[in-house]
Amino acid sequence: MALNIVLFLRVTQLVFAIIILGLTAYVAHWYNSRTTAVSPSQINFLIFNALWTLLAVIYLTVTPPYFPRLAHKYAIAALDALTMLFWFAGFIALAVFLTGLTLCVGHVCRAAQAAAVFAAFEWYVVLLRATFVVLEMSPPWRSRGIKNQFLLPRVLS
């Protein structure tokens, strides 16, 4: 059952990352083609976050079952923590940027607002995954015989 939770969280991460990538790429393209200014750094950072998440989820999905020597428990925890911090910084920065705009109308503004909302949801999903990883690594959980319940089937055995 726990594997289904992890799989659901990973698929949710991928879907949200693809949605955010599309929304922020649309906003960045609009800024770069319709205005004289370059796209805002907050939008560019969310594009980076989406690409980072795609690569991180691929690593976190493929390495534990197929390459267990490359899936060190601290590397997995660090990757999840770093991804969580990136998403937190990204959605907060975009939300602050959007509230500072004097005029926010049209499809581009709505796309940026939707990207901020999806980024907040993405941060929450990554927070859940990081929590599962930390719980799996903590000694009280492992000493009670609850090993390998959440996330790391072959790494912590």
C-alpha positions in Angstrom: 0.0 0.0 0.0 2.8 2.4 0.8 4.3 1.9 -2.6 1.1 3.1 -4.1 1.3 6.3 -2.0 4.8 7.0 -3.2 3.9 6.2 -6.8 1.0 8.5 -6.6 3.2 11.3 -5.2 5.8 10.8 -7.9 3.2 10.9 -10.7 1.6 13.9 -9.1 5.0 15.6 -9.1 5.5 14.8 -12.7 2.1 16.1 -13.8 2.4 19.3 -11.8 5.9 19.9 -13.1 4.8 19.5 -16.7 1.8 21.8 -16.1 4.0 24.5 -14.5 6.6 24.1 -17.3 3.9 24.8 -19.9 2.4 27.7 -18.0 5.7 29.4 -17.2 7.1 28.8 -20.7 4.0 30.5 -22.1 4.5 33.5 -19.8 8.2 33.7 -20.6 7.6 33.5 -24.4 5.0 36.3 -24.1 7.5 38.5 -22.3 10.3 37.8 -24.7 8.2 38.2 -27.9 5.7 40.9 -27.0 7.6 43.3 -24.7 11.0 44.9 -24.8 11.9 43.4 -21.4 13.1 39.9 -20.8 10.9 37.5 -18.8 11.0 38.0 -15.1 13.5 36.0 -13.1 10.7 34.4 -11.0 9.2 32.9 -14.1 12.6 31.7 -15.3 13.3 30.1 -11.8 10.0 28.2 -12.0 11.0 26.9 -15.4 14.3 25.7 -13.8 12.3 24.1 -10.9 10.1 22.2 -13.3 13.1 20.8 -15.3 14.9 20.0 -12.0 11.9 18.1 -10.7 11.6 16.1 -13.9 15.2 15.0 -13.6 15.0 14.4 -9.8 11.9 12.3 -10.1 13.5 10.2 -12.9 16.6 9.7 -10.6 14.4 8.9 -7.6 12.3 6.5 -9.5 15.0 4.6 -11.5 18.0 4.4 -9.1 16.6 2.6 -6.0 15.3 -0.5 -7.8 17.8 -0.7 -10.7 20.9 1.0 -9.5 20.9 0.6 -5.7 24.6 1.6 -5.3 23.8 5.0 -6.8 20.8 5.5 -4.5 22.3 6.5 -1.2 19.8 7.4 1.5 21.4 10.7 2.3 21.6 11.6 -1.4 17.9 10.9 -1.8 17.1 13.0 1.3 19.3 15.8 0.1 17.7 15.8 -3.3 14.2 15.9 -1.9 15.1 18.6 0.6 16.8 20.7 -2.1 13.8 20.3 -4.4 11.5 21.3 -1.6 13.4 24.4 -1.0 13.5 25.3 -4.7 9.7 25.0 -5.0 9.1 27.0 -1.8 11.3 29.8 -2.9 9.9 29.7 -6.4 6.2 29.9 -5.6 6.8 32.6 -2.9 8.8 34.7 -5.3 6.3 34.4 -8.1 3.4 35.2 -5.7 5.2 38.3 -4.4 6.0 39.4 -8.0 2.4 39.0 -9.0 1.0 41.0 -6.1 3.5 43.8 -6.9 2.2 44.3 -10.5 0.0 47.4 -11.0 -1.8 45.9 -13.9 -2.5 42.2 -14.2 -5.0 41.3 -16.9 -5.3 38.9 -19.7 -4.3 35.3 -20.4 -0.6 35.9 -19.5 -1.5 37.1 -16.0 -3.9 34.3 -15.4 -1.3 31.8 -16.6 1.3 33.3 -14.2 -1.3 33.1 -11.4 -2.1 29.5 -12.2 1.6 28.7 -12.3 2.0 30.2 -8.8 -0.9 28.1 -7.5 0.4 24.9 -9.1 3.9 25.6 -7.8 2.4 25.8 -4.2 0.8 22.4 -4.7 4.0 21.0 -6.1 5.9 22.3 -3.0 3.3 20.5 -0.8 3.7 17.2 -2.7 7.5 17.5 -2.5 7.2 18.2 1.2 5.2 15.0 1.7 7.8 13.0 -0.1 10.6 14.5 1.9 8.7 13.8 5.1 8.4 10.2 4.1 12.1 10.0 3.3 13.1 11.5 6.7 10.6 9.3 8.6 12.1 6.2 6.9 15.6 7.3 7.8 14.9 8.1 11.4 15.9 5.4 14.0 12.7 5.4 16.0 10.7 4.3 13.0 13.3 1.7 12.0 13.6 0.3 15.5 9.9 -0.4 15.7 10.0 -2.7 12.7 8.4 -0.3 10.2 11.3 -0.6 7.8 10.8 -0.1 4.1 7.3 1.1 4.5 7.3 4.4 2.6 10.0 5.0 0.1 13.3 3.3 0.0 12.7 -0.4 -0.6 16.3 -1.5 -1.2 18.4 1.4 0.1 17.7 1.1 3.9 17.4 -2.7 4.1 
